[in-house]
Amino acid sequence: MSDDESQESGGGFERDTDYIPDRITRGARRPDHGPADVPLWPVEPGRYRLVAARACPWASRAIVVRRLLGLEDVISLGLCGPTHDARSWTFDLDPDGVDPVLGIERLQQAYFARFPDYPKGITVPAVVDVPTGEVVTNDFPWITHDLFHEWRDYHRPDAPDLWPEELRPEMEEVMERIYTEVNNGVYRCGFAGSQEAYDAAYERLWTALDWLEERLSQRRYLMGDAITEADVRLFTTLVRFDAVYHGHFKCNRQKLTELPALWGYARDLFQTSGFGDTVDFDQIKTHYYVVHSGVNPTGIVPRGPEIGGWFTPPART
């Protein structure tokens, strides 16, 4: 995602959530969940490329889920660098700044290949149709949902059940609160345009974090004894908390390391294959402190915090 798509209304932060709604489903079938009138594409191994950035929490969801489900050989991964300009994310991590599969320098080119006059922000994650070079979707919640539900024939044999049917109603409620109050809550603090908006955002965020601290003091994961999609969605915010949100976004009542249950939980996930091994703290800090010039006009990227604590045993059951 690009933070350029955010808006302020009355000093408060609002996120533009009007994404390309297309879905990739088995046989291009009409899915059981979600809007009924979206364009559909068929599941085909090797056809699509997931374009993401390790710097972006919304894109990191898709990177983690792809790894957890064992889809690395089924859906290729293109990685953009940690910074972008007003036009687009770019492939500056690749030789000559060109994605080796899509042959483009800017993700914008895939959007324009399908929508020549695409008027909105060029966001990650995005799924691109390799044969045509056209963007398929950038609707990040549905991307991870469909990686689980629609690509199940290609999951590794011991892939986790990220959407347990019996827990889904409660999980949907938990994920909605995490999205509005935590994932988006840190941005609401960071991009507040007035003291009043910031104070309200701060209270909302810490009310939710206190609720999560209590919840995770009584269970290993958000939904019980097994990892679900809800954990993926919370992790990508928690892993960025002390490095950027605490200071850069003024979410500074406490550090993550000062919240015993949340800190143990975050370390537990970080040390699980598919989570911490997809994180790049340098890219995360570079993105936030360089791209958000309105928040950090000097562009100085802090050297800390030390990350050694992420590797200490979480001591959780």
Secondary structure as GFF3:
##gff-version 3
##sequence-region A 1 317
A	DSSP	three_ten_helix	3	5	.	.	.	ID=ss1
A	DSSP	beta_strand	6	9	.	.	.	ID=ss2
A	DSSP	beta_strand	12	15	.	.	.	ID=ss3
A	DSSP	beta_strand	23	25	.	.	.	ID=ss4
A	DSSP	three_ten_helix	26	28	.	.	.	ID=ss5
A	DSSP	beta_strand	40	42	.	.	.	ID=ss6
A	DSSP	beta_strand	48	52	.	.	.	ID=ss7
A	DSSP	alpha_helix	57	69	.	.	.	ID=ss8
A	DSSP	beta_strand	76	79	.	.	.	ID=ss9
A	DSSP	three_ten_helix	95	97	.	.	.	ID=ss10
A	DSSP	alpha_helix	108	114	.	.	.	ID=ss11
A	DSSP	beta_strand	126	129	.	.	.	ID=ss12
A	DSSP	beta_strand	134	137	.	.	.	ID=ss13
A	DSSP	alpha_helix	140	149	.	.	.	ID=ss14
A	DSSP	three_ten_helix	152	154	.	.	.	ID=ss15
A	DSSP	three_ten_helix	165	167	.	.	.	ID=ss16
A	DSSP	alpha_helix	168	177	.	.	.	ID=ss17
A	DSSP	pi_helix	178	183	.	.	.	ID=ss18
A	DSSP	alpha_helix	185	190	.	.	.	ID=ss19
A	DSSP	alpha_helix	195	216	.	.	.	ID=ss20
A	DSSP	alpha_helix	229	240	.	.	.	ID=ss21
A	DSSP	pi_helix	241	245	.	.	.	ID=ss22
A	DSSP	three_ten_helix	256	258	.	.	.	ID=ss23
A	DSSP	alpha_helix	260	270	.	.	.	ID=ss24
A	DSSP	three_ten_helix	276	278	.	.	.	ID=ss25
A	DSSP	alpha_helix	281	286	.	.	.	ID=ss26
A	DSSP	pi_helix	287	291	.	.	.	ID=ss27
A	DSSP	three_ten_helix	308	311	.	.	.	ID=ss28
###
